[in-house]
Amino acid sequence: MEKFKHVIESEAVVLVDFFAEWCGPCKAMKPILEEVKRGVGEKARIVKIDIDKQEGLATEYRIQAVPTLILFKNGKQVWRNSGVLQASALQAVIEQYTT
């Protein structure tokens, strides 16, 4: 938990993917997130949190559906979305907060 707080409070924009191993749409997000990472490079960090292994974080951030993506800037939640997004849409959101 402490490590997570440290990660989201970094200078870089952090995209957190709350997912579950058993979730089909979560599996569909994996290549999308990889494509986004290639697109944004060092401007943003992408972190995956397994809700079954990190129940405390899932509860704290009120994760009710997976995948849920939350974008943090300087430790503050600036954007949130539940469900699968296209790489271009997700990259556009990240770019909005990195410039």
N, C-alpha and C positions, 0 to 999 in steps of 0.2 A: 504494500500500500504506500509506504513512504517513498519507495523507488518510483512509483507511478506519479506521485505528486511532483517529485524532482524532474521527471521527464516532461510533464506538461507545463511546468513553470520555466522551461528553457526559453532562450531568445527566439529560437526557431518556431515556426508554426508546426503544430503537431496534430496529425489526423489519427484518431483512435477508431479502430474497427472492432466493435464488440460483436463477437461471432460465437457460433457453436459448431462443433465437429459434425453433428447430425443434421445440420441445416443446409438444404440444397441451395437456396439463394446465396448463402455465405460462401459456398464453394464457387459459385458463379462470380463472386466479387474478387476472388484471388487473382485471376489474370488481369482484371480491371485495375486493381490496386498496383500490380506490378507495372502496368502500362503508365499509370499516373506517376509512379515513382520515377520512371525513366523520364517522363515529361517535366517534372518539377525539380528533379535532381536534389541538390543540397538545400534548396529553399524551404523544404518541408520534410518532416520526419513522419513516417507511417508506423504506427504501433498496433499490433493485434492483441486483443484481450479475449480469452476464452471464458465466456460467462459461467460455464460449469466449473472451471477451476478457480475463478476469481468472483465468487458469488457476492462478496462484500462490495467490490467495485460496481458490479451489475446493479446491486440494490442502491448504492449511493447515487449512481447516475440514472436511476429509474429506467433501466433497460427493460422494456416490455415486449419488444420484438427484435429479432435478429435477421439480417445484420442491421445494426444501428451505427452510424458514423457520426462522430463528434469531432469538431475542429476546435482546437484550443490555441489561443494566442496569449502569451505571458500568463498562463495559468487560468485564463478565463475562457469559458465556453462561448464561442462566437457564432457557431453554426451547428446544426444537428439535422440528421435525416435518417429515417428508417426505411429499409428496402434497398434494392439494387439500383445503382446509378450508372449511367454511361461514363466512360473514362473522360470524355471531353467535358461533360457537365461538372464532374468532380474536380477536374483540373482547373476549370474556370473559377470555381468557388475558392480553391486554394490560392490561385493567382491573385484574387481579390484581396486577400489578407497578407500577401507576401510583398506587395509593392509599396 
